[in-house]
Amino acid sequence: QVQLVESGGGLVQAGGSLRLSCAVSGGPNNNAMGWFRQAPGKEREFVAAISSSGVYTTYTGSVKGRFTISRDNAKDTVYLQLSSLKPEDTAIYYCASGALWVANRIRDASKYAYWGQGTQVTVSS
């Protein structure tokens, strides 16, 4: 069965950086991958996605220019580089797999078949 394991979260001051990793195992590495986040009391929010080849990426507006999604298929790993972090970025970040690169689907959490357990990112002022 496909498994996704996130790592790299932690506590960081505003303006700082973190690099999240998502290790994928148990299935083919030929799907688009996404990162989502969820803050307490809020709905899960799309953050970024990357196509199977890594050629195409997309981001939610609030993180564009600050976050970078990438993947290394040879290592079966997807990354999310978080820079210029703000307190409002505080959330549990989830890696997801199983979606195709299709407009209006890649940003929809319900279109992803597999999810990691999440990694906590906390940004202090």
C-alpha positions in Angstrom: 0.0 0.0 0.0 1.2 3.5 -0.8 2.6 5.3 2.2 3.6 8.9 2.6 5.8 10.1 5.5 6.4 13.8 6.1 9.3 15.3 8.0 11.0 18.6 8.6 8.4 20.5 10.5 9.3 22.4 13.7 9.3 25.8 15.4 10.8 28.7 13.6 10.7 32.5 14.0 8.9 34.7 11.6 11.1 35.3 8.6 12.8 31.9 9.0 12.8 28.8 6.8 12.0 25.2 6.9 12.3 22.3 4.4 9.6 19.7 4.5 10.1 16.3 3.0 7.6 13.7 1.9 8.9 10.2 1.3 6.7 8.0 -0.9 6.8 4.2 -0.9 4.7 1.3 -1.9 3.5 2.5 -5.3 4.5 4.0 -8.6 6.0 7.5 -8.5 4.1 8.8 -11.5 1.4 10.9 -9.9 1.1 14.6 -9.2 1.8 15.4 -5.6 0.3 18.1 -3.4 0.9 19.8 -0.1 -2.0 21.0 2.0 -2.1 22.6 5.4 -4.7 22.8 8.2 -4.6 25.3 11.1 -6.7 24.6 14.3 -10.4 25.4 13.6 -9.9 25.9 9.9 -10.5 23.8 6.9 -7.7 22.1 5.0 -6.1 24.4 2.6 -4.3 23.8 -0.7 -0.7 25.0 -0.6 1.2 23.7 -3.6 1.3 20.9 -6.2 3.8 19.5 -8.7 3.3 17.3 -11.8 4.6 13.8 -12.0 7.6 14.9 -14.0 8.2 18.0 -11.8 8.0 20.3 -14.8 4.8 22.0 -13.7 4.0 23.5 -10.3 1.2 25.6 -8.9 0.8 27.5 -5.6 -1.9 29.2 -3.6 -1.5 32.9 -3.8 -0.6 33.5 -0.1 2.6 31.4 -0.4 3.7 32.2 -4.0 7.2 33.6 -4.0 7.9 32.2 -0.5 7.4 28.5 -0.9 8.9 26.1 -3.4 7.7 22.6 -4.2 10.1 20.2 -5.9 10.5 16.5 -6.3 13.3 14.0 -6.8 11.7 10.9 -8.4 14.9 8.9 -8.1 14.7 9.3 -4.4 10.9 9.0 -4.3 10.7 12.2 -2.4 8.8 15.5 -2.7 9.9 18.6 -0.9 8.4 21.9 0.2 10.8 24.7 0.9 9.2 27.3 3.2 10.9 30.6 3.3 10.0 34.1 4.7 7.6 32.3 7.1 4.8 34.2 8.8 2.8 33.4 11.9 -0.2 32.7 9.7 1.7 29.9 8.0 1.4 27.9 11.3 -0.4 24.7 10.6 -0.1 21.0 10.1 1.3 20.3 6.7 0.2 17.3 4.8 1.7 15.6 1.7 -0.8 14.0 -0.7 -0.5 11.7 -3.7 -2.7 10.1 -6.3 -4.0 13.0 -8.3 -3.6 13.7 -12.0 -2.5 17.1 -13.2 -6.0 18.4 -14.1 -7.3 21.9 -13.7 -9.7 22.3 -10.7 -8.7 18.9 -9.4 -5.1 19.4 -8.4 -6.2 21.9 -5.8 -9.0 19.7 -4.5 -8.1 17.6 -1.4 -10.8 15.1 -2.2 -9.1 14.1 -5.4 -6.0 12.8 -3.7 -6.0 9.1 -2.8 -3.1 9.0 -0.3 -2.1 11.2 2.6 0.7 11.4 5.1 0.2 11.9 8.8 1.3 15.5 8.6 4.1 17.5 10.1 3.6 20.5 12.4 5.0 23.9 11.4 4.8 26.6 14.0 5.9 30.2 13.3 6.4 32.5 16.2 6.4 36.3 16.0 
